Amino acid sequence: LALQGEPVGAPRRPTAELPATQVERIAQALKTLAGQTT
């Protein structure tokens, strides 16, 4: 079932299902953002 306001063709995927490279990219981006704000 799709949540309200979400397109049916784009289901949310748990972080565990993401490819390792994507997780690394997201983690690196978060580190960069955290470094910029502090």
C-alpha positions in Angstrom: 0.0 0.0 0.0 1.3 3.5 -0.9 1.4 6.1 1.8 -0.8 9.2 1.3 1.0 11.7 -0.9 3.5 9.2 -2.3 3.5 8.0 -5.9 2.7 4.3 -6.3 5.6 3.7 -8.6 8.1 4.9 -6.1 8.0 2.8 -2.9 10.3 3.7 0.0 13.2 1.3 0.4 14.8 0.6 3.8 18.4 1.7 4.2 19.4 -2.0 4.5 18.3 -2.6 0.9 20.3 0.2 -0.6 23.6 -0.7 -2.4 26.7 -0.2 -0.2 28.0 2.5 -2.6 24.8 4.5 -2.1 25.1 4.2 1.6 28.7 5.3 1.5 27.8 8.3 -0.7 25.0 9.4 1.7 27.3 9.0 4.7 30.0 11.1 3.0 27.5 13.7 2.1 26.2 13.9 5.7 29.8 14.2 7.0 30.5 17.0 4.5 27.3 18.9 5.5 28.1 18.4 9.2 31.6 19.8 8.7 30.2 22.8 6.9 27.6 23.7 9.5 30.0 23.5 12.5 
